[in-house]
């Protein structure tokens, strides 16, 4: 337990970031320059910026001339939204086993390959890279496309270097890691040309709706000592966010309706606002601070037997998205932490109803029971200490 922890001021700790000031948003809104990010994972690659990551998956179906009935092998632990574009293009998704520690079961993957298999889809979870060298060789030998989903692992590295460079294509989602209202990238290993590129910016009202929570969080962060205002604005923030506390006691939720793919988003590229914000990002600074926050939180959890980090200590090269936790009663832990101001969420709790998890109890258990905590680079050491204090309080209350 932290010395002096009971005297800490109650804080509001959000999942993604502390928000953006209205002045910065106004300054960046009308940005019109072409986005060109000199990040290592994009070096010597074809990069196509999109509004959402799933748009890139839909574009790959067109580029690779996917036919109805073709098969794609996907990990059993998935959000569902990244798989839906392939289903909409007529593919059959065959899930392969991912164990309780999020490692690919290679033997299970191989036995599910058939003559109709065209694509193997792998996900790098929470910043931790999958070991893909053997899978990449296997795909090359059997003329299969390999897609790396790096949406949760921006700025992470494996032993081979930046993730996303072994597969034929990689998908990155900026808004998972950075304070942008939208934006993703389809990264291709070759110079393959896609005939129809996203070139329509999202409508003003769409971007404004996504930006509103960022302004709210900035106000809370700036004025959090004024308790009444903080509580009122925090309530407003929930009106803008997805209702991720919906049906807390259910273990078989459908995923949100807007997670399902609709072809009307295909022409949408990244917004001008997101493009401007991305130009201000220092990847090294993000990498260092996120690792520092994770280390501090990990050490603070060492003496809590009822809350164990799923992924353990932080390996070299990993830029953690968040801290995934295994707790005995995820519903009670989530409610108590939220009462204390911590935006703890059940990760990927909804199920794509077009997929069948019957063979994959480990994946279903993770979707129903995994709790995640923020470690983003805007959090301070005091924020992390407050979170550790709240976790100790919650563990005591649940014992």
Secondary structure, 3 states (H helix, E strand, C coil): CCCCHHHCCCCCECCCCCCCCHHHHHHHHCCCCCCCCCCHHHCCCEEEEECCHHHHHHHHHHHCCCCCCCEEEEECCCCCHHHHHHHHCCCEEEEECECCCCCECHHHHHHCCCCCEEEEEEECCCCCCCCCHHHHHHHHHCCCEEEEECCCCCCCEECCEECCCCCCEEEEEHHHCCCCCCCEEEEECCCCCCCCCCCEECCHHHHHHHHHHHHHHHHHHHCCCCHHHHHHHHHHHHHHCCCCCCCCCCCCCECCHHHCCCHHHCCEECCHHHHHHHCCCCHHHHHHHHHHHHHHHHHHCCCCCCEEECCCCCCCCCCCCEEEEEECCHHHHHHHHHHCCECCEECCCCECCCCCCCCCHHHHHHHHHEEEEECCCCCCHHHHHHHHHHHHHHHHHHC
